[in-house]
């Protein structure tokens, strides 16, 4: 299973599914990460957490634990 956490810097992938339940899943979806959207990994912090990604034309940071819940095609 390929997740956002395992994606290399500079790669653009399509979201297939968002794992998790409840408020955490809703928070990820409220940030604009939904099924079918393109996500690009821009940077990774020196210690690996957080990731900086581009989604729907804007940049944001995401924790590794949250990135692991985003399954890619």
Protein Blocks (a to p, Z undefined) as FASTA:
>chain_A
ZZfklpcehiacddfbdgdehjllmmmmmnopaghiacddfbdcfkopacdddeehiacd
ddfklmmmpccZZ
